[in-house]
Amino acid sequence: MTNAVLGIIGGFRHIRPAGLENVRDERIESPWGEPSAQVRHGMIAGLPIVFLPRHGKGHVLSPSDINSRANIDVLKRAGVTDLISLSACGSFREDLPPGTFVLVDQFVDRNLQA
């Protein structure tokens, strides 16, 4: 049986989630180029966690500068088996006020090769 390792892509402010223990940072290279930052390993309630700040340490990358392929690749190389991505953004829809939780059911991959 494979042990689960949860990968989390989130904002820099989430780099030290509550309850994260045994923290260590690791720089992992990817053939896809530079990832946003080093990955941060830790444990929460016995579950291995690998965190990657989407916009880099100190929020230095704009959305168009994020190397998503490298980010996913380094998380896989770090042993991640399951991945979630946290995001906070606004909406132009009045029926989605601030504080609304939304699950994505459509995704546009701008890196997709035709």
C-alpha distances in whole Angstrom, upper triangle without the diagonal:
4,7,9,13,16,19,22,25,28,32,33,34,30,29,29,27,28,26,25,24,24,25,25,27,26,28,26,28,27,29,30,32,32,30,31,31,28,25,25,21,21,19,20,20,17,15,15,18,20,23,26,29,30,34,34,35,38,37,39,38,39,37,38,38,34,32,29,28,28,26,23,23,23,20,18,19,18,15,15,12,15,18,21,25,28,31,35,37,40,41,45,44,46,44,41,43,41,38,37,33,32,29,30,30,32,31,34,32,36,34,33,35,37
4,6,9,12,15,19,22,25,28,29,30,27,26,26,24,26,24,22,22,21,22,22,23,22,24,22,24,24,26,27,29,28,26,28,27,25,21,21,18,18,17,18,18,15,13,12,15,16,20,22,26,27,30,30,31,34,34,35,34,36,34,35,34,30,28,25,24,24,22,19,19,19,16,14,15,15,11,11,9,11,15,18,22,25,28,32,34,38,39,42,42,44,42,39,40,39,36,35,31,30,27,27,28,30,29,31,29,32,31,30,32,35
4,7,10,13,16,20,22,26,27,27,24,23,22,21,22,20,18,18,18,19,19,21,20,22,21,24,23,26,27,28,28,25,26,25,23,19,18,15,15,13,14,14,11,9,9,12,14,17,20,23,25,28,28,28,32,31,33,32,34,32,34,33,29,27,25,24,23,21,19,19,18,15,14,15,13,10,10,8,10,14,17,20,22,26,29,33,36,37,41,41,42,40,37,38,36,34,33,29,29,26,27,28,29,29,31,29,32,31,31,33,36
4,6,10,13,16,19,22,23,24,21,20,20,18,20,18,16,17,17,17,18,19,19,21,20,22,22,25,25,26,25,22,23,22,20,17,16,13,13,12,12,13,11,8,7,9,11,14,17,20,22,25,25,26,29,28,30,29,31,29,31,30,26,25,22,21,21,19,16,17,16,13,12,14,12,9,7,6,7,10,13,16,19,22,26,29,32,33,37,37,39,37,33,35,33,30,29,25,25,22,23,24,26,25,28,26,29,28,28,31,33
4,6,10,13,16,19,20,21,17,16,17,16,17,16,14,14,14,14,15,16,15,18,16,19,19,22,22,23,22,19,20,19,17,13,12,10,10,9,11,12,10,7,5,6,7,11,13,17,18,22,21,22,25,25,27,26,28,26,28,27,23,22,19,19,18,16,14,14,13,10,10,11,9,7,5,5,6,9,11,14,17,20,23,27,30,32,35,36,37,36,32,33,31,28,28,24,24,22,22,24,25,24,26,25,27,26,27,29,32
4,7,10,13,16,17,18,14,14,15,13,15,14,13,14,15,14,15,15,16,18,17,20,19,22,22,23,21,18,18,17,16,12,12,10,10,10,10,12,11,7,6,5,6,8,11,14,16,19,19,20,23,22,24,23,25,23,25,25,21,20,17,18,17,14,13,14,13,10,10,13,10,9,6,6,5,6,8,11,13,16,20,23,26,28,32,32,34,32,29,30,27,25,24,21,20,18,19,21,23,21,24,22,25,24,25,28,31
4,7,10,13,14,16,13,12,13,13,16,16,13,15,16,14,14,14,14,15,14,17,16,19,19,19,18,14,14,14,13,10,10,9,11,11,12,15,14,11,9,6,5,6,8,11,12,16,16,17,20,19,21,20,21,20,22,21,17,16,14,15,14,11,9,11,10,7,9,11,9,9,5,7,6,5,6,8,11,14,18,21,24,26,30,30,32,31,27,28,26,24,23,20,20,17,18,20,21,19,21,20,22,21,22,25,28
4,6,10,11,13,9,9,11,10,14,15,13,15,16,14,15,14,15,16,16,18,18,21,19,20,18,14,13,13,13,10,10,10,11,12,12,15,16,12,11,7,6,5,6,8,9,13,13,15,17,16,18,17,19,17,20,19,15,16,13,15,14,11,10,13,12,9,12,14,12,12,9,11,9,6,5,6,7,11,14,17,21,23,26,27,29,28,24,25,23,20,20,17,17,16,16,19,20,18,20,19,21,21,22,25,29
4,7,9,11,9,9,12,12,16,17,15,18,19,16,16,15,15,15,15,17,16,19,17,17,15,12,10,11,12,10,11,12,14,16,16,19,19,16,14,11,9,6,5,6,6,9,11,12,15,13,15,14,15,13,16,15,12,12,10,13,12,9,9,12,12,9,12,15,13,14,11,13,11,8,6,5,6,8,12,15,18,21,24,25,27,27,23,24,21,20,20,17,16,15,15,18,18,16,17,16,18,18,20,23,26
4,7,8,6,8,11,11,14,16,15,18,19,17,17,16,17,17,18,20,19,22,20,19,17,13,11,12,13,11,12,14,15,17,16,19,21,18,16,13,11,8,7,5,6,8,10,11,12,11,14,13,14,13,16,15,12,14,12,15,15,11,13,16,15,13,16,18,16,18,15,17,14,11,9,6,5,6,9,12,16,19,22,23,25,25,21,21,18,17,18,15,15,15,15,19,19,17,18,18,19,20,22,25,28
4,5,6,7,10,11,14,17,16,19,20,17,18,16,18,18,19,21,21,24,21,20,17,14,11,11,13,13,13,16,17,18,18,21,23,20,19,15,13,10,8,5,6,7,8,9,9,8,11,11,12,12,15,15,12,15,14,17,17,13,15,18,17,16,19,21,19,21,18,20,18,15,12,9,7,7,8,11,15,18,22,23,25,25,21,21,18,17,18,16,17,17,18,21,21,19,20,20,20,21,24,27,30
4,5,5,9,10,14,16,15,17,19,15,16,14,16,16,18,20,21,24,22,20,17,14,11,10,12,11,11,14,15,18,18,22,23,21,19,15,13,10,8,5,7,7,7,6,7,6,10,11,13,14,17,16,13,16,16,19,17,14,17,19,17,16,20,21,19,21,19,22,20,17,15,12,11,11,12,15,18,21,25,27,28,28,25,24,20,20,21,20,21,21,21,25,25,23,23,22,23,23,26,29,32
4,6,7,9,11,15,14,17,19,16,17,16,18,19,21,23,24,27,26,24,21,18,14,14,15,14,13,16,16,18,17,20,22,21,19,16,15,11,11,8,11,11,11,9,9,9,13,14,16,16,20,19,17,19,19,22,21,18,20,22,20,19,22,24,21,23,21,23,21,18,16,14,11,12,12,15,18,21,25,26,27,28,24,22,19,18,20,19,20,21,22,26,26,24,25,25,26,26,29,32,35
4,5,6,9,12,11,14,16,14,15,14,17,18,20,22,23,26,25,24,21,17,14,13,14,12,11,13,13,14,14,17,19,17,16,12,12,9,9,8,10,12,12,11,12,12,15,16,17,17,21,20,17,19,18,21,20,16,18,20,18,16,20,21,19,20,18,20,18,15,13,11,9,11,12,15,18,22,25,27,28,27,24,23,19,17,19,17,19,19,20,24,25,23,25,24,25,26,28,32,35
4,6,10,12,9,12,13,10,11,11,13,15,17,20,21,24,23,22,19,15,13,11,11,9,8,10,10,13,13,17,18,16,14,11,10,7,7,7,10,11,10,9,11,11,14,16,18,18,21,20,17,18,18,20,18,15,17,19,16,15,18,19,16,18,16,19,18,15,14,13,12,13,15,18,22,25,28,30,31,31,27,26,23,21,23,21,22,22,23,26,27,25,26,25,26,26,28,31,35
4,7,8,7,9,11,9,11,11,15,17,19,22,24,27,26,25,22,19,16,14,13,12,9,10,9,11,11,14,16,15,14,11,11,9,11,10,14,15,14,12,13,15,18,19,21,22,25,23,21,22,21,23,22,18,20,22,19,17,20,21,18,19,18,20,19,17,16,15,14,16,17,21,24,27,31,32,33,32,29,28,24,22,24,22,24,24,25,28,29,28,29,28,30,29,32,35,38
4,6,6,9,12,11,13,14,17,20,21,24,25,29,28,27,24,21,18,17,16,14,11,11,10,10,9,12,14,13,13,10,11,9,12,12,15,17,16,15,16,17,20,21,23,22,26,25,22,23,22,24,23,19,20,22,20,17,21,22,18,19,17,19,17,16,14,14,12,15,16,20,23,26,29,30,31,30,27,26,22,20,21,19,21,21,23,26,28,27,28,28,30,30,32,35,38
4,6,9,13,12,15,17,20,23,24,28,29,32,31,31,28,24,22,20,19,17,14,14,11,10,8,11,13,13,14,12,14,13,16,16,19,20,20,18,19,20,24,25,26,26,29,29,26,27,26,28,27,23,24,26,23,21,24,25,21,22,20,21,20,18,17,17,15,18,18,22,25,28,32,32,33,32,28,27,23,21,22,21,23,23,25,29,30,29,32,31,33,33,35,39,42
4,6,10,11,14,16,19,23,24,28,29,33,32,32,29,25,24,22,20,17,14,13,9,8,6,7,10,11,12,11,14,13,17,18,21,23,22,20,22,23,26,27,29,29,32,31,28,29,27,29,27,24,24,26,24,21,23,24,20,21,19,21,19,19,18,19,18,20,22,25,28,31,35,35,36,34,31,30,27,24,25,23,25,25,27,30,32,31,34,33,35,35,37,40,43
4,7,7,10,13,16,19,21,24,26,29,29,28,25,22,21,18,16,14,10,9,6,5,5,8,10,10,9,8,10,10,14,15,18,21,19,18,20,21,24,25,27,27,30,28,25,26,25,26,24,21,21,23,20,18,20,21,17,17,16,18,17,17,16,17,17,20,21,25,28,31,35,36,36,35,32,31,28,25,26,24,26,25,27,30,31,30,32,31,33,33,35,38,41
4,5,9,12,15,19,21,24,26,30,30,29,27,24,22,20,17,15,11,9,5,5,6,9,9,10,10,10,12,13,16,18,21,23,21,20,22,23,26,27,30,30,32,31,27,28,27,28,26,23,23,24,21,19,21,21,17,18,17,19,19,19,19,20,20,23,25,29,32,35,39,39,40,39,35,35,32,29,30,28,29,29,30,33,35,33,35,34,36,35,37,40,43
4,7,10,13,17,19,22,25,28,29,28,25,23,22,19,16,14,10,8,5,6,9,11,10,11,10,10,11,13,16,18,22,24,21,20,22,24,26,27,30,30,33,31,28,27,27,27,25,22,23,23,20,18,20,19,15,16,17,19,20,20,21,22,22,25,27,31,34,37,41,42,43,42,38,38,34,32,33,30,32,31,32,35,36,34,36,34,36,35,37,39,43
4,7,10,14,16,20,22,26,26,25,22,19,19,15,12,10,7,6,5,7,10,13,13,13,10,9,10,10,13,15,18,20,18,16,18,20,23,24,27,27,29,27,24,24,24,25,22,19,20,21,17,16,18,18,14,15,16,19,19,19,19,20,20,23,25,28,32,35,38,39,41,40,36,36,32,30,31,29,30,29,30,33,34,32,33,32,33,32,34,37,40
4,7,10,13,16,19,23,23,22,19,17,17,13,10,9,6,5,7,10,13,16,15,15,12,11,10,11,12,14,18,19,17,15,18,20,21,23,26,26,28,26,23,22,22,23,20,18,19,19,15,14,17,15,12,14,15,19,19,19,20,20,21,23,26,29,33,36,39,41,42,42,38,37,34,32,33,31,31,30,31,34,34,32,33,31,32,31,33,35,39
4,7,10,13,16,20,20,19,16,14,13,10,6,6,4,6,9,13,16,19,18,17,13,12,9,9,10,12,15,16,13,12,15,17,18,19,23,23,25,22,20,19,19,20,17,15,17,16,13,12,15,14,11,14,15,18,19,18,19,19,20,22,24,27,31,34,37,39,41,40,37,36,33,31,32,30,30,29,30,32,33,30,31,28,29,28,30,32,36
4,6,10,13,16,17,16,13,12,13,9,5,5,6,8,11,15,18,21,20,18,14,13,10,10,10,13,15,17,14,13,17,18,19,19,23,23,24,21,19,18,18,18,14,13,15,14,10,11,13,11,9,12,14,17,19,18,19,19,21,23,26,28,32,35,38,40,42,42,38,38,35,33,34,31,31,30,30,32,32,29,30,27,28,26,28,30,34
4,7,10,13,14,13,10,9,10,8,5,6,9,11,14,18,21,24,23,21,17,15,12,12,11,13,15,16,13,13,16,17,17,17,21,21,22,19,16,15,16,16,12,11,14,12,9,11,13,11,10,14,15,19,20,19,20,20,21,23,26,28,32,34,37,39,42,42,38,38,35,34,35,32,32,30,30,32,31,28,28,25,26,23,26,28,31
4,7,10,11,11,9,8,11,9,7,8,11,12,16,19,22,25,23,21,17,16,12,13,11,14,15,16,14,15,19,19,19,18,21,21,21,18,16,14,14,13,10,10,11,9,6,9,10,8,8,11,13,17,18,17,19,19,21,23,26,28,32,34,37,39,42,41,38,38,36,35,35,32,31,29,28,30,30,27,26,23,24,21,23,25,29
4,7,9,8,7,8,11,10,9,11,14,16,19,23,25,29,27,24,21,19,15,16,14,16,16,17,15,16,20,20,19,18,21,21,20,17,15,13,14,12,8,10,12,9,7,11,11,9,10,14,15,18,20,19,21,21,23,24,27,29,33,35,38,40,42,42,39,40,37,36,36,34,32,31,29,31,30,26,26,22,22,20,22,23,26
4,5,6,7,7,11,12,11,12,16,17,21,24,26,30,28,25,21,20,16,16,14,16,15,17,16,18,21,21,20,18,20,19,19,16,14,10,11,9,6,8,9,6,6,10,10,9,11,14,15,17,19,18,20,19,22,23,27,28,31,33,36,38,41,41,37,38,36,35,35,32,31,29,27,28,27,24,23,19,19,16,18,19,23
4,5,8,10,14,15,15,16,20,21,25,28,30,33,31,28,25,23,20,20,17,19,18,19,18,21,24,23,22,19,21,21,19,17,15,11,12,9,7,11,11,8,9,13,13,11,14,17,17,20,21,20,22,22,25,26,29,30,33,35,37,39,42,42,39,40,38,38,37,35,33,30,28,29,28,24,23,19,19,15,17,17,21
4,7,8,12,14,15,16,20,21,25,28,30,33,31,28,25,23,19,19,16,17,16,17,16,19,22,21,19,17,18,17,16,13,12,8,9,6,5,9,10,8,9,13,13,12,15,17,17,19,20,19,20,19,22,23,26,27,30,31,33,35,39,39,36,37,35,35,34,32,30,28,25,26,24,21,19,16,15,12,14,14,18
4,7,10,11,13,15,19,21,24,27,30,33,32,29,25,23,19,18,15,16,15,15,14,17,20,18,17,14,16,16,15,12,11,7,10,8,6,9,11,10,10,13,15,14,16,19,19,21,22,20,22,20,23,23,26,26,29,31,34,36,39,39,36,37,35,35,35,32,31,29,27,28,26,23,21,17,17,14,16,17,20
4,7,8,10,12,16,18,22,25,27,31,30,27,24,21,17,16,13,13,12,12,11,13,16,15,14,12,14,15,14,11,9,7,10,9,6,8,11,10,9,13,15,14,15,18,18,21,22,19,20,19,21,21,23,24,28,30,32,35,38,38,35,35,33,33,33,31,29,28,26,28,27,23,22,18,18,15,18,19,23
4,6,8,9,13,15,19,22,24,27,27,24,20,18,14,12,9,10,9,10,8,11,14,13,12,11,13,13,13,10,8,6,8,8,5,5,8,9,7,10,12,12,13,16,15,18,18,16,17,15,17,18,20,22,25,27,30,32,35,35,32,32,30,29,30,27,26,25,23,25,24,21,20,17,17,15,18,19,23
4,7,9,12,15,18,21,23,27,26,24,21,17,14,11,7,7,6,6,5,8,11,9,9,7,10,11,12,9,6,7,8,10,8,7,10,11,10,11,14,15,14,17,16,19,19,16,16,14,15,15,17,19,22,25,28,30,33,33,29,30,27,27,27,25,24,23,22,25,24,20,20,17,17,16,19,21,25
4,6,9,13,16,19,21,25,24,22,19,16,12,10,7,7,8,8,5,6,10,10,10,10,13,14,15,12,10,10,12,13,10,8,12,12,10,11,14,14,13,16,16,19,19,17,17,15,16,17,19,21,25,27,30,33,35,35,31,31,29,28,29,27,26,25,25,27,27,23,23,21,21,19,22,25,28
4,7,10,13,17,19,23,22,20,16,14,10,9,7,8,10,11,8,8,12,13,13,14,17,18,19,16,14,13,14,15,11,10,12,12,9,10,13,12,11,14,14,18,18,16,17,16,17,19,21,24,27,30,33,35,38,37,34,34,31,30,30,28,28,27,26,29,29,26,26,23,23,22,25,27,30
4,6,10,13,16,19,18,16,13,10,6,6,5,8,10,12,10,10,14,15,16,16,19,18,20,18,15,14,14,14,12,9,11,11,8,8,11,10,8,11,11,15,15,13,14,14,15,18,20,23,27,29,33,34,37,36,32,33,30,28,29,26,26,25,24,27,27,24,25,23,24,22,24,27,30
4,7,10,13,16,16,14,11,8,5,5,7,9,12,14,12,11,14,16,17,18,21,21,23,21,18,17,17,18,15,13,14,15,11,10,13,13,10,12,12,15,15,14,15,15,16,18,20,24,27,30,34,35,37,36,33,32,29,27,28,26,26,25,25,28,29,26,27,25,27,25,28,30,34
4,7,10,14,12,11,7,6,5,6,9,12,15,18,16,15,18,19,21,21,24,24,26,24,21,20,19,20,17,15,15,15,12,10,13,12,9,10,10,14,14,14,15,16,17,20,23,26,30,32,36,37,39,38,34,34,31,29,30,27,27,26,26,29,30,28,29,27,29,27,29,32,35
4,7,10,9,8,6,5,6,8,12,14,17,20,18,17,20,21,23,24,26,26,29,27,23,23,22,23,21,18,18,19,16,13,16,16,12,12,12,15,15,15,16,17,17,21,23,27,30,33,37,37,39,38,34,34,31,28,29,26,27,26,27,30,31,29,31,29,31,30,32,35,38
4,6,6,5,5,5,9,11,14,17,20,22,21,20,23,24,26,27,29,28,31,29,26,26,24,25,23,20,20,21,18,15,17,18,14,14,13,15,15,15,16,18,18,22,24,28,31,33,37,38,39,37,34,34,31,28,29,26,27,25,27,29,31,30,32,31,33,32,34,36,40
4,5,5,7,7,10,12,15,17,20,23,22,21,23,24,27,27,29,28,31,30,27,27,25,26,25,22,21,23,20,17,19,20,17,16,15,16,15,15,15,17,17,20,22,26,29,32,35,36,37,35,32,31,28,25,26,23,25,24,26,28,30,29,32,31,33,33,34,37,40
4,6,9,10,14,15,19,21,24,27,26,25,27,28,31,31,33,32,35,34,30,30,28,29,28,25,24,26,24,20,22,23,19,18,17,17,16,17,17,20,20,23,25,29,32,34,38,38,38,37,33,33,30,27,28,25,26,25,27,30,32,32,34,34,36,36,37,40,43
4,6,9,13,15,19,22,24,27,26,26,28,29,32,32,34,33,35,34,30,30,28,28,27,24,23,24,22,19,20,21,17,16,15,15,15,17,18,20,21,25,27,31,34,36,40,40,41,39,36,36,33,30,30,27,28,27,28,31,33,32,35,34,36,35,36,39,42
4,6,10,13,16,19,21,25,24,24,26,27,29,29,31,29,32,31,27,27,24,25,24,21,20,21,19,16,16,18,14,13,11,12,12,13,14,17,18,22,24,28,31,33,37,37,38,36,33,33,31,28,28,24,25,23,25,27,29,28,31,30,32,32,33,35,38
4,7,10,14,17,19,22,21,21,24,24,27,27,29,27,30,28,25,24,22,22,21,18,17,18,16,12,13,14,11,10,9,10,11,12,14,16,17,21,24,27,31,33,37,37,39,37,34,34,31,29,29,25,26,24,25,27,29,27,30,28,31,29,31,33,36
4,6,10,13,15,19,18,18,21,21,23,23,25,24,26,25,21,21,19,20,18,15,14,16,14,10,12,13,10,10,8,10,10,10,11,13,14,18,20,24,27,30,33,34,36,34,31,31,28,26,26,23,23,21,22,25,26,25,27,25,28,27,28,31,34
4,7,10,13,16,15,15,18,18,20,20,22,21,23,22,18,17,16,16,15,12,11,13,10,7,10,11,7,8,7,10,10,9,11,12,13,17,20,23,26,29,32,33,35,34,31,31,28,26,26,23,23,22,22,24,25,23,25,23,25,24,25,28,32
4,7,9,12,11,12,15,15,17,17,19,18,20,19,15,16,14,16,14,10,11,13,11,8,12,13,10,12,10,13,12,10,10,10,11,14,16,20,23,26,29,31,33,32,28,28,25,23,24,21,21,20,20,23,24,22,23,22,23,22,24,27,31
4,6,9,8,9,12,12,14,13,15,15,17,15,12,12,11,13,11,8,9,11,9,8,12,13,11,13,11,14,13,11,11,9,11,13,15,18,22,24,28,29,32,31,27,28,25,23,24,21,21,20,20,23,23,20,21,19,20,19,22,25,28
4,6,5,7,9,8,10,10,12,12,15,13,10,12,11,14,13,9,12,14,12,11,15,16,14,17,15,18,16,13,12,10,10,11,13,15,19,22,25,27,29,29,26,25,23,22,22,20,20,20,20,23,23,20,21,19,20,19,22,25,29
4,6,9,10,8,10,8,9,9,11,10,7,9,8,12,11,8,10,13,12,12,15,17,16,18,16,18,17,13,12,9,9,9,12,13,17,20,23,25,27,27,24,24,21,21,21,19,19,18,17,20,20,17,17,16,16,16,19,22,25
4,7,8,5,6,5,7,7,10,8,7,10,10,14,13,11,14,16,15,15,18,20,19,21,19,22,20,17,15,12,12,11,12,13,17,20,23,25,27,28,24,24,22,22,22,21,21,21,20,23,22,19,18,17,17,17,20,23,26
4,6,5,6,6,9,11,13,10,9,10,12,15,13,10,14,16,14,14,18,18,17,20,19,22,21,18,17,14,14,14,15,17,20,24,26,29,31,32,28,28,25,24,25,24,24,24,23,26,25,22,22,20,19,19,22,25,28
4,6,7,9,12,14,16,14,12,14,15,18,16,13,17,18,16,16,20,20,18,21,20,23,23,20,19,16,16,16,17,19,22,26,28,31,33,33,30,29,26,25,27,25,26,26,25,29,28,25,25,23,23,23,26,29,32
4,6,9,11,14,16,14,14,16,18,21,19,16,20,21,19,20,23,23,22,25,23,27,25,22,21,18,17,16,16,18,21,24,27,30,31,32,29,28,24,24,26,25,26,26,26,30,29,26,26,25,24,24,28,30,34
4,6,8,10,13,11,11,14,15,18,17,15,18,20,19,19,22,23,22,25,23,26,24,21,19,16,15,13,13,15,18,21,24,26,28,29,26,25,22,22,24,23,23,24,23,26,26,23,23,22,21,21,25,27,31
4,7,10,12,9,10,13,15,18,16,15,19,20,19,20,23,24,23,26,24,27,26,23,21,18,17,16,16,17,20,23,25,28,30,32,28,27,25,25,27,26,26,26,25,28,27,24,23,21,20,20,24,26,30
4,6,8,6,6,10,12,15,14,13,16,18,17,18,21,22,22,25,23,26,24,21,20,16,16,15,15,16,18,21,23,26,29,30,27,27,24,25,25,25,24,24,22,25,24,21,19,18,16,17,20,23,26
4,5,5,7,10,12,16,15,14,17,20,19,20,23,24,24,27,25,27,25,22,20,17,16,14,14,13,16,18,20,23,26,27,24,24,22,23,24,23,22,23,21,24,22,19,17,16,15,15,19,22,24
4,5,6,9,10,13,14,13,15,18,18,19,21,23,23,25,23,25,23,19,18,14,14,12,12,12,14,16,18,21,24,25,22,22,21,22,22,21,19,19,17,20,18,15,13,13,11,13,16,19,21
4,6,8,10,13,14,14,16,18,19,20,22,24,24,26,24,26,25,21,20,17,17,15,16,15,17,19,20,23,26,27,24,25,24,25,25,24,22,22,19,21,19,15,13,12,9,10,14,16,19
4,6,9,12,12,12,15,16,17,18,21,21,22,25,23,25,24,21,20,17,18,16,17,17,20,22,23,26,29,30,27,28,26,27,27,26,24,24,21,24,21,18,16,14,12,12,15,17,20
4,6,9,9,8,11,13,13,14,17,18,19,21,19,22,20,17,17,14,15,14,16,16,19,21,23,26,29,29,26,27,25,25,25,23,22,21,19,21,19,16,15,12,11,11,14,17,20
4,6,6,6,9,10,11,13,15,16,17,19,18,20,19,16,17,14,16,16,19,19,22,24,26,28,32,32,29,30,28,28,27,25,24,22,20,22,20,16,15,12,11,9,13,15,18
4,5,5,6,8,10,11,12,14,15,17,15,17,16,13,13,11,14,14,17,18,21,22,25,27,30,30,27,28,26,26,25,23,21,19,17,19,17,13,12,9,10,8,11,14,17
4,5,5,6,9,10,11,12,14,16,15,16,16,14,15,14,17,17,21,21,24,26,28,30,33,33,30,31,30,29,28,26,24,21,19,20,18,15,14,11,11,8,10,12,16
4,6,5,6,9,10,10,12,14,14,16,16,14,16,15,18,18,21,23,26,28,30,32,35,35,32,33,31,30,30,27,26,24,22,23,22,18,17,14,14,12,14,16,19
4,5,5,6,9,10,11,13,12,14,14,11,13,11,14,15,18,20,23,25,28,30,33,33,29,30,28,27,27,24,23,21,19,21,20,17,17,14,15,13,15,18,21
4,6,5,6,9,10,11,9,11,11,9,11,11,14,16,19,21,24,26,29,30,33,32,29,30,29,27,27,24,22,20,18,19,19,16,16,13,15,13,14,17,20
4,5,5,6,9,10,10,12,13,12,14,14,18,19,23,25,28,30,32,34,37,36,33,34,32,31,30,27,26,23,21,23,22,19,19,16,17,14,16,17,21
4,5,5,6,9,9,12,13,12,14,15,17,19,23,25,28,30,33,35,38,37,34,35,32,31,31,28,27,24,23,25,24,21,21,18,20,17,19,21,24
4,5,5,7,6,9,10,9,11,12,15,17,21,23,27,29,32,33,36,35,31,32,30,29,28,25,24,22,21,23,23,20,21,18,20,18,20,22,25
4,5,5,5,7,9,9,13,14,18,20,24,26,29,31,34,35,38,37,33,35,33,31,30,27,26,23,22,23,23,21,21,19,21,19,19,21,25
4,5,7,10,13,13,16,17,20,23,26,29,32,34,37,38,41,40,37,38,36,34,33,30,29,26,25,27,27,24,24,22,23,20,22,23,26
4,6,9,12,12,15,16,19,22,25,28,31,33,37,38,40,39,36,37,34,32,32,29,28,26,25,27,27,25,26,23,25,23,24,26,29
4,6,9,11,14,16,19,22,26,29,32,34,37,38,40,39,36,37,35,32,32,28,28,25,25,26,27,25,26,24,26,24,24,26,30
4,6,7,10,13,16,19,23,25,29,31,34,35,37,35,32,33,31,29,28,25,24,21,21,23,23,21,23,21,24,22,23,25,28
4,7,10,14,17,20,24,26,30,31,34,34,37,35,32,33,31,29,28,24,23,20,20,21,22,21,23,21,24,23,23,25,28
4,7,10,14,17,20,23,26,27,31,31,33,31,28,29,28,25,24,21,19,17,17,18,19,18,21,20,23,22,22,25,27
4,7,10,13,17,19,23,24,27,28,30,28,25,27,25,23,22,18,17,14,14,16,17,16,18,17,20,19,20,23,26
4,7,10,13,16,19,21,24,24,27,25,22,23,21,19,18,14,13,11,12,14,15,14,17,16,19,19,20,24,26
4,6,10,13,16,18,21,22,24,23,20,21,19,17,16,13,12,11,11,14,14,13,15,15,17,17,19,23,25
4,7,10,13,16,19,20,22,21,17,18,15,14,13,11,11,10,11,15,16,14,17,17,19,20,22,25,28
4,6,10,12,16,17,19,19,15,15,13,12,12,10,10,10,11,14,15,13,15,16,17,19,21,25,27
4,7,10,14,15,17,17,13,12,10,10,10,10,10,12,12,16,17,16,17,18,19,21,23,27,29
4,7,10,12,14,15,11,11,9,10,10,11,11,13,12,16,16,15,16,17,18,21,23,26,28
4,7,9,11,12,9,8,7,10,10,11,11,14,14,17,17,16,17,19,20,23,25,28,30
4,5,8,9,7,7,8,11,10,11,11,13,13,15,15,15,16,19,20,23,24,28,29
4,7,9,8,9,11,14,13,15,14,16,16,17,17,17,18,21,21,24,26,29,30
4,5,6,8,10,13,11,13,12,15,15,16,16,18,19,22,23,26,27,30,31
4,5,6,10,12,11,14,14,17,18,19,19,21,22,26,27,30,31,34,35
4,6,10,11,9,12,12,15,16,17,18,20,22,25,27,30,31,34,35
4,7,8,6,9,9,12,13,15,16,18,20,23,25,28,29,32,33
4,6,6,10,11,15,16,19,20,21,23,26,27,30,31,35,36
4,6,9,11,15,16,19,20,21,23,25,26,29,31,34,36
4,6,9,13,15,19,20,21,23,25,27,29,31,35,36
4,6,10,13,15,17,18,21,24,25,28,29,33,34
4,7,10,13,15,16,19,22,24,26,27,31,32
4,6,9,11,13,16,18,21,23,24,28,29
4,6,9,11,14,16,19,21,22,25,27
4,6,7,11,13,16,18,18,22,23
4,7,10,13,16,18,18,21,22
4,7,10,13,15,14,18,18
4,6,9,12,11,15,16
4,6,9,9,12,13
4,5,6,9,11
4,6,9,11
4,6,9
4,6
4
